[in-house]
């Protein structure tokens, strides 16, 4: 029997009714094959990272359990992005739905397609604060506590919706 792995997924949207995209994505994550939605964070609003000529983002984090291998889970997440008609026109540009695999159990993965823990999560308030809402005592695969990351990452423009 395959053991379920606890994973955290970052959700973001800033196009075409972003709140609806994120709320629908929570439901769709719960329906993924070999996955179970454990918790969904509150939803936040944040200023964009990168190009500033785009709308603010709606962000959240989901905790799931899965028996999928990490790259298979990534494939499923990218399939959900496509279902939401995500178009990748420019790096850190606007999007209907962005799903990032933040953590996959205690794994540290660095391949051409996947970097886990997510490479920038430690400096992004829109990831850390929703993550703390659902997993306040979380310890990263490198033994760094989530609480210590929060101390080093102010909320900035981040607000709960």
C-alpha positions as CSV (number, residue, x, y, z in Angstrom):
1,X,0.0,0.0,0.0
2,X,1.3,3.4,-1.0
3,X,1.6,5.9,1.9
4,X,0.0,9.3,1.4
5,X,2.3,12.3,1.3
6,X,1.3,15.7,2.8
7,X,1.7,18.5,0.3
8,X,1.1,22.2,0.2
9,X,-0.1,24.0,-2.9
10,X,0.0,27.7,-3.5
11,X,-2.9,29.2,-5.4
12,X,-3.0,32.5,-7.2
13,X,-5.1,34.4,-9.7
14,X,-5.4,38.0,-10.9
15,X,-7.5,37.7,-14.1
16,X,-11.2,37.0,-15.0
17,X,-12.7,36.9,-11.5
18,X,-9.7,35.8,-9.6
19,X,-11.6,35.0,-6.4
20,X,-13.8,32.5,-8.3
21,X,-10.8,30.9,-9.9
22,X,-9.2,30.3,-6.5
23,X,-12.4,29.0,-4.9
24,X,-13.1,26.7,-7.8
25,X,-9.5,25.4,-7.7
26,X,-10.0,24.4,-4.0
27,X,-12.9,22.2,-5.1
28,X,-11.0,20.8,-8.1
29,X,-8.0,19.9,-5.8
30,X,-10.4,17.9,-3.7
31,X,-11.5,16.0,-6.8
32,X,-8.0,15.1,-8.1
33,X,-7.4,11.4,-8.5
34,X,-5.4,10.0,-5.5
35,X,-5.6,13.3,-3.6
36,X,-7.5,14.5,-0.6
37,X,-8.0,18.1,0.3
38,X,-7.1,18.4,4.0
39,X,-7.3,22.2,4.6
40,X,-7.8,25.4,2.7
41,X,-6.4,28.7,3.9
42,X,-8.2,31.9,4.1
43,X,-7.9,33.9,0.9
44,X,-5.7,37.0,0.7
45,X,-5.1,39.9,-1.7
46,X,-1.6,40.9,-2.6
47,X,0.3,43.3,-4.9
48,X,1.9,41.5,-7.9
49,X,5.5,40.3,-7.8
50,X,7.4,41.3,-10.9
51,X,5.6,43.5,-13.4
52,X,3.5,46.1,-11.6
53,X,1.2,46.8,-14.7
54,X,-1.2,44.1,-13.7
55,X,-4.1,43.7,-11.2
56,X,-3.5,42.6,-7.6
57,X,-3.5,38.9,-6.9
58,X,-5.8,36.7,-4.9
59,X,-3.8,34.0,-3.1
60,X,-4.3,31.0,-0.8
61,X,-2.7,27.7,0.2
62,X,-4.2,24.2,0.2
63,X,-3.0,21.2,2.2
64,X,-3.5,17.9,0.4
65,X,-2.6,14.3,0.9
66,X,-1.7,12.4,-2.2
67,X,-0.3,9.0,-3.2
68,X,0.9,10.6,-6.5
69,X,4.6,10.9,-7.1
70,X,5.7,14.6,-7.1
71,X,6.0,15.0,-10.9
72,X,2.6,13.2,-11.5
73,X,1.1,15.7,-9.0
74,X,2.7,18.6,-10.9
75,X,1.2,17.2,-14.1
76,X,-2.3,17.2,-12.4
77,X,-1.8,20.8,-11.2
78,X,-0.7,22.0,-14.6
79,X,-3.8,20.3,-16.0
80,X,-6.0,22.3,-13.7
81,X,-4.2,25.5,-14.8
82,X,-5.0,24.6,-18.4
83,X,-8.6,24.0,-17.5
84,X,-8.7,27.6,-16.2
85,X,-7.2,28.7,-19.6
86,X,-3.9,29.8,-18.2
87,X,-1.7,31.6,-20.7
88,X,2.0,32.1,-20.0
89,X,2.8,35.3,-21.9
90,X,5.6,36.6,-19.6
91,X,7.4,35.7,-16.5
92,X,5.4,36.6,-13.3
93,X,2.7,38.1,-15.6
94,X,-1.0,38.0,-15.1
95,X,-2.8,34.7,-15.0
96,X,-6.2,33.1,-14.5
97,X,-4.8,30.4,-12.2
98,X,-1.3,29.6,-10.8
99,X,-0.8,26.4,-8.8
100,X,2.6,25.9,-7.2
101,X,3.7,22.8,-5.5
102,X,5.3,24.4,-2.4
103,X,6.1,21.3,-0.3
104,X,6.0,17.6,-1.0
105,X,6.3,15.9,2.3
106,X,9.9,16.4,3.5
107,X,11.3,15.9,0.0
108,X,13.9,18.2,-1.5
109,X,13.5,18.0,-5.3
110,X,15.4,19.9,-7.9
111,X,14.8,18.9,-11.5
112,X,14.3,20.9,-14.7
113,X,10.5,20.9,-14.1
114,X,10.2,21.0,-10.3
115,X,11.9,22.7,-7.4
116,X,10.6,21.7,-3.9
117,X,10.5,23.4,-1.5
118,X,9.4,26.1,-3.9
119,X,12.4,28.3,-4.6
120,X,10.9,31.7,-3.6
121,X,8.4,30.7,-0.9
122,X,10.6,31.8,1.9
123,X,10.4,35.4,0.7
124,X,6.7,35.6,-0.3
125,X,4.2,36.8,2.3
126,X,1.3,35.6,0.1
127,X,2.6,32.1,0.5
128,X,3.9,32.1,4.1
129,X,0.9,33.8,5.8
130,X,-1.8,31.6,4.3
131,X,0.5,28.5,5.0
132,X,0.7,29.6,8.6
133,X,-3.1,29.8,8.8
134,X,-3.3,26.1,8.1
135,X,0.1,24.7,9.4
136,X,1.4,27.1,12.0
137,X,3.9,24.6,13.4
138,X,5.3,23.5,10.1
139,X,9.0,22.7,9.8
140,X,10.6,22.8,6.3
141,X,12.6,19.9,4.9
142,X,15.8,21.8,5.8
143,X,14.6,22.0,9.5
144,X,13.8,25.7,9.3
145,X,10.5,26.6,11.1
146,X,7.7,28.4,9.3
147,X,7.6,30.8,12.3
148,X,11.2,31.9,11.7
149,X,10.4,32.5,8.0
150,X,7.4,34.7,9.0
151,X,9.7,36.8,11.2
152,X,11.9,37.6,8.2
153,X,9.0,38.2,5.8
154,X,6.7,41.1,6.7
155,X,3.1,41.0,5.5
156,X,3.6,44.2,3.3
157,X,0.4,44.8,1.3
158,X,-1.0,41.4,2.0
159,X,-4.6,41.5,3.4
160,X,-7.2,38.8,4.1
161,X,-10.3,39.1,1.9
